[in-house]
Amino acid sequence: EEAYEIFKEVTKKRDFKLLFACGLFSTQIGFFTRICYKSYGFLYYRDDSFLTLIGTMITVTGTISRLLWGGLIDYWTFKRIYWTIIISLLLLTISIHPITELGKTSLYTIWVFGINLFEGGHFSTFPVVAIHTYGDKKFHIVYCCLLYTSDAADDLLCVDLGGRRIIKKK
């Protein structure tokens, strides 16, 4: 019951709504890339071994990006980091069609690397902001709600980018 009261209190605050909206709308290109990179890439690059290599790179880049952004949060403000992430993801998102139309595997590799490098920043900076904003007692509830943004976006878009419905059915 205490957790419910904390949840009610926190979700009414502007800071929470802003963080939730940021997570909801800014992580979707990363989810798309992680889940659909092979299907989308196969439309332009009919090389399964290349696309499998891209999948491996996505995993490695996700790890590197979390370490990178987690270290940068000690030196940069959240606002500076977040704007860097958002602007970079926006530029990368609008460049996907021209890049794939060129048909060069090197450009697609750089594009996927860039998306995952910037997208990983959400998952290493949001916990820091949540704990600084809400403290130790409320952090776990707030961060769980922030992690829900990907499920909420899936439901909002009527898709299953994260594959959660498939997992739950088994």
Buried (B, 14 or more C-beta within 10 A) or exposed (E): EEEEEBBEEBEEEEEBEEBBEBBBEBBBBBBBBBBEBBEBBEEBBEEEEBBEEBEEBBEEBBEBBBEBBBEBBEEBEBEEBBEBBBEBBEEBBEEBEEBBEEEEBEBBBEBBBBBBBBBBBBBBBBBBBBBEBBEEEBBBBBBEBBBBBBBEBBEEEEBBBBEEEEEEEE
